[in-house]
Amino acid sequence: MPFRCAFMVAAATVLSAGAQAAFVIEIDTDGADDGVLTFNANFAFGGDTTTASQSAATGAVGTTGGDSIFGGDGANDPDTYLYTYTPGTDADNFFPNPGDLLGTGVVAGGLVGGGDGLYGIYATWPFTQNVSGGLTNFELVDTGTNTTVFSTSIDQNDKGDDWVRLGYANLTAGTTYELSQSSTSNSFVSQRAAAVMFELPEPASLGLVALGGVAVLRRRSA
């Protein structure tokens, strides 16, 4: 099926949903910026990272004020944070209205999540100017097929305290996805993180995706 036709089908499916919701994975779930981390069941460390340092909460809408983290104790591998999401199993837990401002130039779609569709992938952290680990890398993998469905690298400096849209990926209900966040190098402040979000985007963004294309699938190397 040509891309434009496939997109129109996906967009029609997304727009048929009638409620407003998204799924947020906050790393610290205790709601307090107090230096005590109560880790989300959908969060883990990856590679040889087993811990990270605590820092201030992010001010992003939809977050509850828990601590953020930075750096890690990775030695042979990059400092790595992992987030898992299964649409339709992990219930929506953030309910913005259509058009609500999520971040600079980013507004909520106001569409129910959990089904098949083209999702926006977001991350947030406290505003920073001292990430020194180079670009921060994000990769979303279908854990059933070990296929990468999305990847990007960003500079976290001079950003934070709102949602930064990383990109888009077509997700399937009932499929478990793992989003990895990893540093380029393991400095003291190699990267920062507070939460990630999966949300069906506003129709205007869907139009931009139709013009520009979406992330290309590629097989992850063993």
DRENPA-3360 file (N, C-alpha, C; in nm, 2 decimals, always signed):
BEGIN
1 = MPFRCAFM = +0.09/-0.12/+0.00/+0.00/+0.00/+0.00/+0.09/+0.12/+0.00 ~ +0.07/+0.22/-0.09/+0.15/+0.34/-0.09/+0.14/+0.41/+0.04 ~ +0.25/+0.48/+0.07/+0.27/+0.54/+0.20/+0.15/+0.64/+0.23 ~ +0.11/+0.72/+0.14/+0.01/+0.82/+0.16/-0.12/+0.75/+0.20 ~ -0.15/+0.64/+0.12/-0.28/+0.57/+0.15/-0.27/+0.51/+0.29 ~ -0.16/+0.45/+0.32/-0.14/+0.38/+0.45/-0.15/+0.48/+0.56 ~ -0.10/+0.60/+0.54/-0.11/+0.71/+0.64/-0.25/+0.75/+0.66 ~ -0.33/+0.76/+0.55/-0.46/+0.81/+0.57/-0.55/+0.71/+0.64;
9 = VAAATVLS = -0.52/+0.58/+0.62/-0.59/+0.48/+0.70/-0.55/+0.49/+0.85 ~ -0.42/+0.50/+0.88/-0.38/+0.52/+1.02/-0.44/+0.64/+1.08 ~ -0.44/+0.75/+1.01/-0.49/+0.88/+1.06/-0.64/+0.86/+1.09 ~ -0.71/+0.80/+1.00/-0.86/+0.78/+1.02/-0.88/+0.70/+1.15 ~ -0.80/+0.59/+1.17/-0.81/+0.51/+1.29/-0.79/+0.59/+1.41 ~ -0.68/+0.68/+1.41/-0.65/+0.76/+1.52/-0.76/+0.86/+1.55 ~ -0.81/+0.92/+1.45/-0.91/+1.03/+1.47/-1.05/+0.97/+1.51 ~ -1.07/+0.84/+1.49/-1.19/+0.78/+1.54/-1.20/+0.77/+1.69;
17 = AGAQAAFV = -1.09/+0.78/+1.76/-1.09/+0.77/+1.90/-1.15/+0.89/+1.96 ~ -1.22/+0.88/+2.07/-1.30/+1.00/+2.12/-1.26/+1.05/+2.25 ~ -1.17/+0.99/+2.33/-1.13/+1.04/+2.46/-0.99/+1.10/+2.46 ~ -0.95/+1.17/+2.56/-0.82/+1.22/+2.57/-0.73/+1.15/+2.67 ~ -0.62/+1.10/+2.63/-0.54/+1.02/+2.72/-0.40/+1.00/+2.66 ~ -0.31/+0.96/+2.75/-0.17/+0.93/+2.71/-0.11/+0.84/+2.82 ~ +0.00/+0.78/+2.79/+0.06/+0.69/+2.89/+0.20/+0.75/+2.93 ~ +0.22/+0.79/+3.06/+0.34/+0.85/+3.11/+0.41/+0.75/+3.20;
25 = IEIDTDGA = +0.54/+0.74/+3.18/+0.62/+0.65/+3.26/+0.72/+0.75/+3.34 ~ +0.68/+0.78/+3.46/+0.77/+0.86/+3.55/+0.86/+0.77/+3.62 ~ +0.99/+0.80/+3.62/+1.09/+0.71/+3.68/+1.06/+0.70/+3.83 ~ +1.04/+0.81/+3.90/+1.01/+0.81/+4.05/+0.86/+0.83/+4.07 ~ +0.80/+0.74/+4.14/+0.66/+0.74/+4.15/+0.60/+0.79/+4.28 ~ +0.69/+0.83/+4.37/+0.64/+0.87/+4.50/+0.59/+1.02/+4.51 ~ +0.60/+1.09/+4.40/+0.55/+1.22/+4.39/+0.62/+1.33/+4.47 ~ +0.74/+1.30/+4.52/+0.81/+1.39/+4.61/+0.95/+1.41/+4.56;
33 = DDGVLTFN = +0.99/+1.54/+4.55/+1.13/+1.57/+4.51/+1.21/+1.57/+4.64 ~ +1.24/+1.45/+4.69/+1.30/+1.44/+4.82/+1.43/+1.35/+4.83 ~ +1.48/+1.32/+4.71/+1.60/+1.24/+4.71/+1.58/+1.09/+4.73 ~ +1.45/+1.05/+4.75/+1.42/+0.91/+4.76/+1.35/+0.86/+4.63 ~ +1.41/+0.76/+4.57/+1.36/+0.71/+4.44/+1.27/+0.59/+4.46 ~ +1.15/+0.59/+4.42/+1.06/+0.48/+4.42/+1.03/+0.45/+4.27 ~ +1.10/+0.35/+4.22/+1.11/+0.33/+4.08/+0.98/+0.27/+4.02 ~ +0.94/+0.32/+3.90/+0.83/+0.28/+3.83/+0.85/+0.13/+3.78;
41 = ANFAFGGD = +0.74/+0.05/+3.78/+0.75/-0.09/+3.74/+0.79/-0.10/+3.59 ~ +0.76/+0.01/+3.52/+0.79/+0.01/+3.37/+0.93/+0.07/+3.34 ~ +1.01/+0.09/+3.45/+1.15/+0.15/+3.43/+1.25/+0.05/+3.48 ~ +1.37/+0.05/+3.42/+1.48/-0.03/+3.46/+1.61/+0.03/+3.41 ~ +1.72/-0.01/+3.46/+1.85/+0.02/+3.41/+1.89/-0.09/+3.31 ~ +1.97/-0.05/+3.21/+2.02/-0.14/+3.11/+2.17/-0.15/+3.10 ~ +2.21/-0.24/+3.02/+2.36/-0.26/+3.00/+2.42/-0.30/+3.13 ~ +2.53/-0.23/+3.17/+2.59/-0.26/+3.30/+2.56/-0.14/+3.40;
49 = TTTASQSA = +2.46/-0.06/+3.37/+2.42/+0.04/+3.46/+2.33/-0.02/+3.56 ~ +2.35/+0.01/+3.69/+2.27/-0.05/+3.80/+2.21/+0.06/+3.89 ~ +2.26/+0.19/+3.87/+2.21/+0.30/+3.96/+2.24/+0.43/+3.89 ~ +2.18/+0.54/+3.94/+2.20/+0.67/+3.88/+2.19/+0.77/+4.00 ~ +2.23/+0.89/+3.98/+2.22/+0.99/+4.08/+2.08/+1.06/+4.07 ~ +2.04/+1.11/+4.19/+1.91/+1.18/+4.20/+1.92/+1.33/+4.17 ~ +1.82/+1.39/+4.11/+1.82/+1.54/+4.09/+1.68/+1.59/+4.10 ~ +1.66/+1.72/+4.07/+1.53/+1.79/+4.09/+1.42/+1.73/+4.00;
57 = ATGAVGTT = +1.30/+1.76/+4.03/+1.18/+1.72/+3.95/+1.18/+1.81/+3.83 ~ +1.11/+1.75/+3.73/+1.08/+1.83/+3.61/+0.95/+1.90/+3.63 ~ +0.93/+2.01/+3.55/+0.81/+2.09/+3.56/+0.71/+2.05/+3.45 ~ +0.73/+1.95/+3.38/+0.64/+1.91/+3.27/+0.50/+1.88/+3.31 ~ +0.40/+1.92/+3.24/+0.26/+1.89/+3.27/+0.24/+1.74/+3.27 ~ +0.16/+1.70/+3.36/+0.13/+1.55/+3.37/+0.22/+1.47/+3.46 ~ +0.33/+1.54/+3.51/+0.42/+1.47/+3.60/+0.38/+1.51/+3.74 ~ +0.42/+1.43/+3.84/+0.37/+1.45/+3.98/+0.47/+1.50/+4.08;
65 = GGDSIFGG = +0.59/+1.54/+4.03/+0.68/+1.60/+4.12/+0.79/+1.51/+4.18 ~ +0.80/+1.39/+4.13/+0.90/+1.30/+4.18/+1.04/+1.34/+4.13 ~ +1.15/+1.28/+4.19/+1.28/+1.31/+4.15/+1.32/+1.27/+4.01 ~ +1.41/+1.34/+3.95/+1.47/+1.29/+3.82/+1.60/+1.22/+3.85 ~ +1.66/+1.16/+3.75/+1.79/+1.10/+3.77/+1.89/+1.15/+3.66 ~ +2.02/+1.13/+3.69/+2.12/+1.16/+3.59/+2.24/+1.07/+3.60 ~ +2.32/+1.06/+3.50/+2.44/+0.98/+3.50/+2.41/+0.83/+3.52 ~ +2.51/+0.76/+3.58/+2.50/+0.62/+3.61/+2.63/+0.56/+3.64;
73 = DGANDPDT = +2.63/+0.43/+3.66/+2.76/+0.37/+3.69/+2.80/+0.27/+3.58 ~ +2.76/+0.30/+3.46/+2.80/+0.22/+3.34/+2.95/+0.23/+3.33 ~ +3.01/+0.12/+3.30/+3.16/+0.11/+3.28/+3.20/+0.07/+3.14 ~ +3.16/-0.05/+3.10/+3.19/-0.09/+2.96/+3.08/-0.05/+2.86 ~ +2.96/-0.03/+2.91/+2.85/+0.01/+2.83/+2.81/+0.15/+2.86 ~ +2.74/+0.22/+2.77/+2.69/+0.35/+2.80/+2.59/+0.35/+2.92 ~ +2.58/+0.46/+2.99/+2.47/+0.47/+3.09/+2.34/+0.45/+3.02 ~ +2.25/+0.36/+3.07/+2.13/+0.33/+3.00/+2.01/+0.32/+3.09;
81 = YLYTYTPG = +1.90/+0.38/+3.04/+1.77/+0.37/+3.11/+1.67/+0.31/+3.02 ~ +1.59/+0.22/+3.07/+1.49/+0.15/+2.99/+1.35/+0.17/+3.04 ~ +1.26/+0.19/+2.94/+1.12/+0.21/+2.97/+1.04/+0.11/+2.88 ~ +0.94/+0.05/+2.94/+0.86/-0.05/+2.86/+0.71/+0.00/+2.86 ~ +0.65/-0.02/+2.74/+0.51/+0.02/+2.72/+0.44/-0.09/+2.63 ~ +0.32/-0.13/+2.68/+0.24/-0.23/+2.60/+0.10/-0.16/+2.58 ~ +0.08/-0.10/+2.46/-0.05/-0.04/+2.44/-0.17/-0.14/+2.46 ~ -0.27/-0.09/+2.53/-0.38/-0.17/+2.56/-0.37/-0.25/+2.69;
89 = TDADNFFP = -0.25/-0.27/+2.74/-0.23/-0.33/+2.87/-0.19/-0.23/+2.97 ~ -0.10/-0.14/+2.94/-0.07/-0.03/+3.02/-0.17/+0.08/+3.00 ~ -0.26/+0.10/+3.11/-0.37/+0.19/+3.09/-0.32/+0.34/+3.09 ~ -0.39/+0.42/+3.01/-0.36/+0.56/+3.01/-0.37/+0.62/+3.15 ~ -0.27/+0.71/+3.17/-0.27/+0.77/+3.31/-0.25/+0.92/+3.31 ~ -0.26/+0.98/+3.19/-0.25/+1.13/+3.18/-0.36/+1.17/+3.08 ~ -0.43/+1.28/+3.12/-0.55/+1.31/+3.04/-0.56/+1.46/+3.00 ~ -0.47/+1.50/+2.91/-0.47/+1.64/+2.86/-0.59/+1.66/+2.76;
97 = NPGDLLGT = -0.64/+1.78/+2.76/-0.74/+1.82/+2.66/-0.68/+1.84/+2.53 ~ -0.76/+1.82/+2.42/-0.71/+1.85/+2.29/-0.66/+1.99/+2.28 ~ -0.53/+2.00/+2.23/-0.47/+2.14/+2.21/-0.40/+2.19/+2.33 ~ -0.40/+2.12/+2.45/-0.33/+2.16/+2.56/-0.18/+2.17/+2.53 ~ -0.11/+2.27/+2.58/+0.03/+2.28/+2.55/+0.11/+2.18/+2.64 ~ +0.19/+2.10/+2.57/+0.28/+2.00/+2.64/+0.42/+2.05/+2.65 ~ +0.46/+2.13/+2.55/+0.60/+2.18/+2.55/+0.61/+2.28/+2.44 ~ +0.73/+2.33/+2.41/+0.75/+2.43/+2.31/+0.71/+2.38/+2.17;
105 = GVVAGGLV = +0.60/+2.44/+2.12/+0.55/+2.40/+1.99/+0.49/+2.26/+1.99 ~ +0.45/+2.21/+2.10/+0.39/+2.07/+2.11/+0.26/+2.08/+2.18 ~ +0.15/+2.03/+2.12/+0.02/+2.03/+2.19/-0.03/+1.89/+2.19 ~ -0.13/+1.87/+2.28/-0.18/+1.74/+2.30/-0.28/+1.70/+2.19 ~ -0.29/+1.58/+2.15/-0.38/+1.53/+2.05/-0.52/+1.52/+2.10 ~ -0.53/+1.48/+2.23/-0.66/+1.46/+2.29/-0.73/+1.34/+2.24 ~ -0.65/+1.23/+2.21/-0.70/+1.11/+2.16/-0.67/+0.99/+2.25 ~ -0.76/+0.90/+2.27/-0.74/+0.79/+2.36/-0.62/+0.70/+2.31;
113 = GGGDGLYG = -0.54/+0.65/+2.40/-0.43/+0.56/+2.36/-0.47/+0.42/+2.39 ~ -0.38/+0.33/+2.36/-0.40/+0.19/+2.39/-0.42/+0.10/+2.27 ~ -0.47/+0.16/+2.16/-0.49/+0.08/+2.04/-0.38/+0.09/+1.94 ~ -0.40/+0.03/+1.82/-0.30/+0.05/+1.71/-0.30/+0.19/+1.67 ~ -0.18/+0.24/+1.63/-0.18/+0.38/+1.58/-0.04/+0.43/+1.57 ~ -0.03/+0.55/+1.52/+0.09/+0.63/+1.51/+0.11/+0.71/+1.63 ~ +0.20/+0.68/+1.72/+0.22/+0.75/+1.85/+0.33/+0.85/+1.84 ~ +0.31/+0.96/+1.92/+0.42/+1.05/+1.94/+0.50/+1.00/+2.07;
121 = IYATWPFT = +0.63/+1.01/+2.06/+0.71/+0.96/+2.17/+0.78/+1.09/+2.23 ~ +0.77/+1.11/+2.36/+0.82/+1.23/+2.43/+0.91/+1.19/+2.54 ~ +0.99/+1.28/+2.58/+1.07/+1.27/+2.70/+1.08/+1.40/+2.77 ~ +1.10/+1.40/+2.91/+1.12/+1.52/+2.98/+1.23/+1.50/+3.09 ~ +1.29/+1.61/+3.13/+1.39/+1.61/+3.24/+1.39/+1.75/+3.29 ~ +1.45/+1.78/+3.40/+1.47/+1.92/+3.45/+1.56/+2.00/+3.35 ~ +1.53/+2.13/+3.34/+1.61/+2.21/+3.25/+1.75/+2.20/+3.29 ~ +1.84/+2.18/+3.19/+1.98/+2.16/+3.21/+2.07/+2.23/+3.11;
129 = QNVSGGLT = +2.19/+2.26/+3.15/+2.29/+2.31/+3.06/+2.42/+2.24/+3.09 ~ +2.42/+2.13/+3.16/+2.54/+2.07/+3.20/+2.55/+1.92/+3.17 ~ +2.47/+1.87/+3.08/+2.48/+1.73/+3.03/+2.61/+1.73/+2.95 ~ +2.71/+1.64/+2.99/+2.84/+1.64/+2.93/+2.87/+1.51/+2.86 ~ +2.77/+1.42/+2.85/+2.80/+1.29/+2.78/+2.78/+1.29/+2.63 ~ +2.76/+1.40/+2.57/+2.74/+1.41/+2.43/+2.59/+1.39/+2.40 ~ +2.55/+1.35/+2.28/+2.42/+1.33/+2.24/+2.35/+1.22/+2.32 ~ +2.23/+1.23/+2.35/+2.15/+1.13/+2.42/+2.07/+1.05/+2.32;
137 = NFELVDTG = +2.09/+0.92/+2.32/+2.03/+0.83/+2.22/+1.90/+0.76/+2.27 ~ +1.80/+0.76/+2.18/+1.68/+0.69/+2.21/+1.65/+0.59/+2.10 ~ +1.61/+0.47/+2.15/+1.58/+0.36/+2.05/+1.46/+0.28/+2.10 ~ +1.35/+0.27/+2.02/+1.23/+0.19/+2.06/+1.24/+0.06/+1.98 ~ +1.22/-0.05/+2.06/+1.23/-0.18/+2.00/+1.11/-0.26/+2.03 ~ +1.06/-0.33/+1.93/+0.95/-0.43/+1.95/+1.02/-0.55/+2.01 ~ +0.99/-0.58/+2.13/+1.06/-0.69/+2.20/+1.03/-0.83/+2.15 ~ +0.91/-0.84/+2.08/+0.88/-0.97/+2.03/+0.96/-1.01/+1.91;
145 = TNTTVFST = +0.99/-0.91/+1.82/+1.06/-0.94/+1.70/+1.21/-0.88/+1.70 ~ +1.24/-0.81/+1.81/+1.37/-0.75/+1.82/+1.40/-0.65/+1.71 ~ +1.29/-0.58/+1.66/+1.30/-0.49/+1.56/+1.30/-0.35/+1.61 ~ +1.38/-0.26/+1.56/+1.38/-0.12/+1.60/+1.27/-0.05/+1.52 ~ +1.18/+0.02/+1.58/+1.07/+0.09/+1.52/+1.09/+0.24/+1.52 ~ +1.19/+0.28/+1.60/+1.22/+0.43/+1.61/+1.35/+0.45/+1.67 ~ +1.43/+0.55/+1.62/+1.55/+0.59/+1.69/+1.59/+0.73/+1.66 ~ +1.65/+0.80/+1.75/+1.69/+0.93/+1.73/+1.80/+0.97/+1.84;
153 = SIDQNDKG = +1.87/+1.08/+1.81/+1.97/+1.13/+1.91/+1.94/+1.28/+1.93 ~ +1.95/+1.33/+2.05/+1.92/+1.47/+2.08/+2.03/+1.52/+2.17 ~ +2.04/+1.66/+2.17/+2.12/+1.73/+2.27/+2.02/+1.78/+2.38 ~ +2.04/+1.73/+2.50/+1.95/+1.77/+2.61/+1.98/+1.91/+2.66 ~ +2.09/+1.96/+2.63/+2.12/+2.09/+2.69/+2.03/+2.20/+2.64 ~ +2.00/+2.30/+2.73/+1.92/+2.41/+2.70/+1.77/+2.37/+2.67 ~ +1.73/+2.25/+2.73/+1.60/+2.20/+2.72/+1.56/+2.14/+2.86 ~ +1.43/+2.11/+2.87/+1.38/+2.05/+2.99/+1.27/+2.13/+3.05;
161 = DDWVRLGY = +1.21/+2.06/+3.15/+1.09/+2.12/+3.22/+0.96/+2.12/+3.14 ~ +0.97/+2.07/+3.02/+0.85/+2.04/+2.94/+0.87/+1.92/+2.85 ~ +0.77/+1.88/+2.78/+0.79/+1.76/+2.70/+0.86/+1.79/+2.57 ~ +0.96/+1.71/+2.54/+1.03/+1.72/+2.41/+0.99/+1.60/+2.32 ~ +0.93/+1.63/+2.21/+0.89/+1.52/+2.12/+1.01/+1.47/+2.05 ~ +1.03/+1.34/+2.07/+1.14/+1.27/+2.00/+1.11/+1.23/+1.86 ~ +0.99/+1.19/+1.84/+0.95/+1.15/+1.70/+0.82/+1.06/+1.71 ~ +0.80/+0.98/+1.61/+0.68/+0.90/+1.60/+0.71/+0.76/+1.56;
169 = ANLTAGTT = +0.62/+0.67/+1.60/+0.63/+0.53/+1.57/+0.50/+0.46/+1.56 ~ +0.47/+0.37/+1.47/+0.35/+0.29/+1.46/+0.36/+0.18/+1.56 ~ +0.26/+0.18/+1.66/+0.26/+0.08/+1.76/+0.14/-0.01/+1.75 ~ +0.15/-0.13/+1.80/+0.04/-0.23/+1.79/-0.01/-0.27/+1.93 ~ -0.14/-0.27/+1.95/-0.20/-0.30/+2.08/-0.15/-0.44/+2.12 ~ -0.12/-0.46/+2.24/-0.08/-0.59/+2.29/+0.07/-0.63/+2.27 ~ +0.14/-0.54/+2.20/+0.28/-0.56/+2.17/+0.36/-0.48/+2.27 ~ +0.46/-0.55/+2.33/+0.55/-0.48/+2.43/+0.67/-0.41/+2.36;
177 = YELSQSST = +0.69/-0.28/+2.39/+0.80/-0.21/+2.33/+0.89/-0.16/+2.44 ~ +1.02/-0.16/+2.41/+1.12/-0.11/+2.51/+1.19/+0.01/+2.45 ~ +1.18/+0.12/+2.52/+1.25/+0.24/+2.48/+1.38/+0.26/+2.56 ~ +1.49/+0.26/+2.50/+1.62/+0.27/+2.57/+1.67/+0.42/+2.55 ~ +1.72/+0.47/+2.66/+1.78/+0.60/+2.66/+1.93/+0.58/+2.70 ~ +2.02/+0.62/+2.62/+2.16/+0.59/+2.65/+2.25/+0.71/+2.62 ~ +2.36/+0.72/+2.69/+2.45/+0.83/+2.67/+2.55/+0.80/+2.57 ~ +2.62/+0.90/+2.51/+2.72/+0.87/+2.41/+2.85/+0.84/+2.49;
185 = SNSFVSQR = +2.88/+0.91/+2.60/+2.99/+0.88/+2.69/+2.95/+0.88/+2.83 ~ +3.02/+0.82/+2.92/+2.99/+0.81/+3.06/+3.05/+0.91/+3.15 ~ +3.02/+1.03/+3.13/+3.06/+1.14/+3.22/+2.97/+1.14/+3.34 ~ +3.00/+1.23/+3.44/+2.93/+1.24/+3.56/+2.78/+1.27/+3.53 ~ +2.76/+1.37/+3.45/+2.62/+1.41/+3.40/+2.61/+1.36/+3.26 ~ +2.61/+1.23/+3.24/+2.61/+1.18/+3.10/+2.48/+1.20/+3.03 ~ +2.37/+1.20/+3.11/+2.23/+1.23/+3.05/+2.14/+1.26/+3.17 ~ +2.02/+1.30/+3.14/+1.92/+1.33/+3.24/+1.79/+1.27/+3.20;
193 = AAAVMFEL = +1.70/+1.23/+3.30/+1.57/+1.18/+3.27/+1.48/+1.19/+3.39 ~ +1.35/+1.22/+3.35/+1.24/+1.22/+3.46/+1.13/+1.13/+3.41 ~ +1.09/+1.14/+3.29/+0.97/+1.06/+3.24/+0.97/+1.05/+3.09 ~ +0.90/+0.96/+3.03/+0.87/+0.95/+2.89/+0.72/+0.94/+2.88 ~ +0.67/+0.97/+2.76/+0.53/+0.96/+2.73/+0.50/+0.91/+2.59 ~ +0.39/+0.83/+2.58/+0.34/+0.78/+2.45/+0.20/+0.84/+2.43 ~ +0.18/+0.91/+2.32/+0.05/+0.98/+2.30/+0.02/+0.98/+2.15 ~ -0.11/+0.96/+2.12/-0.15/+0.98/+1.98/-0.15/+1.13/+1.95;
201 = PEPASLGL = -0.08/+1.17/+1.85/-0.06/+1.32/+1.83/-0.18/+1.39/+1.77 ~ -0.17/+1.52/+1.78/-0.28/+1.61/+1.72/-0.28/+1.60/+1.57 ~ -0.40/+1.61/+1.51/-0.41/+1.59/+1.36/-0.31/+1.68/+1.28 ~ -0.27/+1.80/+1.32/-0.18/+1.88/+1.25/-0.04/+1.81/+1.24 ~ +0.00/+1.75/+1.35/+0.13/+1.67/+1.34/+0.12/+1.55/+1.25 ~ +0.00/+1.49/+1.25/-0.01/+1.37/+1.16/+0.01/+1.42/+1.01 ~ -0.04/+1.54/+0.98/-0.02/+1.59/+0.85/+0.12/+1.61/+0.81 ~ +0.20/+1.66/+0.91/+0.34/+1.68/+0.89/+0.41/+1.55/+0.87;
209 = VALGGVAV = +0.37/+1.44/+0.95/+0.43/+1.31/+0.93/+0.40/+1.26/+0.79 ~ +0.28/+1.28/+0.74/+0.25/+1.23/+0.61/+0.34/+1.29/+0.50 ~ +0.38/+1.42/+0.52/+0.46/+1.49/+0.42/+0.61/+1.44/+0.44 ~ +0.65/+1.42/+0.56/+0.79/+1.40/+0.59/+0.83/+1.25/+0.60 ~ +0.73/+1.16/+0.62/+0.76/+1.02/+0.64/+0.78/+0.99/+0.79 ~ +0.79/+0.87/+0.82/+0.81/+0.82/+0.96/+0.94/+0.75/+0.97 ~ +0.98/+0.71/+1.09/+1.10/+0.64/+1.11/+1.10/+0.51/+1.03 ~ +1.21/+0.47/+0.96/+1.22/+0.35/+0.88/+1.25/+0.23/+0.97;
217 = LRRRSA = +1.18/+0.12/+0.95/+1.21/+0.00/+1.02/+1.35/-0.05/+0.98 ~ +1.42/-0.10/+1.08/+1.55/-0.17/+1.05/+1.57/-0.28/+1.15 ~ +1.63/-0.39/+1.11/+1.66/-0.50/+1.19/+1.77/-0.47/+1.28 ~ +1.75/-0.49/+1.41/+1.86/-0.46/+1.51/+1.96/-0.57/+1.50 ~ +2.09/-0.52/+1.50/+2.20/-0.62/+1.49/+2.21/-0.70/+1.62 ~ +2.25/-0.82/+1.61/+2.26/-0.91/+1.72/+2.37/-0.86/+1.81;
% end
